[in-house]
Amino acid sequence: MSMITTTYPPRGLESNVRSTATAPARTWGFWATLGWFGVAVVTYFAATFLAAFFYALWWGLTHPNVPLDMNAPVLGYLMIAVPMPAAALALMLAARRAGPSMRSYLGLVWPRWRHILVGFGALIVLGALIEGLFRLFPTFDQTPELIAEYRSIMGNPTALALYWFTLVVTAPVAEEIIFRGFLLRGWSESRIGMVGTIVLTSLAFAVIHVQYNVLGLFMVLSLGLLFGVMRWRSGSTVLTIMMHAAWNLMCGIVFMLHV
């Protein structure tokens, strides 16, 4: 588990990708990958602070006689829409530094159509299973809370736009680049192997969704495992971004239709 390994990616991670991508000649090792993840976390909190600071500055200039509400939905969504891409950008720069191609290192290549079909088919099956669990344990269903959140911003066009942008664009793209792109690439070539990496990245993915209850975290963990497997078999993070965005879009539509 050295800082940088000089092996090519294990079979299955990139071998299924179209030949337009060039396989990187080296990869950040386990500890270096973890260290860069720490840099991304610091970047996330720094960007959160800056987003809040500049929003407060703007608010003070445009609303001099109105105190800033730190619980305002616009501020809340802004503090998600900005930091996540900032953290992903830090890891994209690390990926560029490690290999000859950031795109190839992170798996930002178009998947084969059969992988798209398998991935979305598996997503539908997982969705049906999770829906069954929510019906079996209705007390753990947080859908009413999420519907109430959507209802609370319906009269605020800016908050509504940020909500959908964060849900369908920012979160899927940034989170997949971080977890199925950078972390999976570095850790999969360490001693823990691909299976251990998929489990570890899925656990980390679940940890950042602490706003959910036990069943909600199980759902996130299941999604992380599915995304990890599809990233492995297809060699494409673009596929997991599409799957993640589709899942979030479906959830958002459900909330909107129940308002």
Secondary structure, DSSP 4 states (H G I P E B T S, - for coil): --SEE-PPPPTTTSTTS-TTSPPPS-EE-HHHHHHHHHHHHHHHHHHHHHHHHHHHHHHHHH-TTS---TT-HHHHHHHHHTHHHHHHHHHHHHHHHHSS-HHHHTT-SPPPHHHHHHHHHHHHHHHHHHHHHHHHSGGG--HHHHHHHHHHTTT-HHHHHHHHHIIIIIHHHHHHIIIIIIIHHHHHTSTTHHHHHHHHHHHHHHHTTTTS-HHHHHHHHHHHHHHHHHHHHH--HHHHHHHHHHHHHHHHHHHHHT-
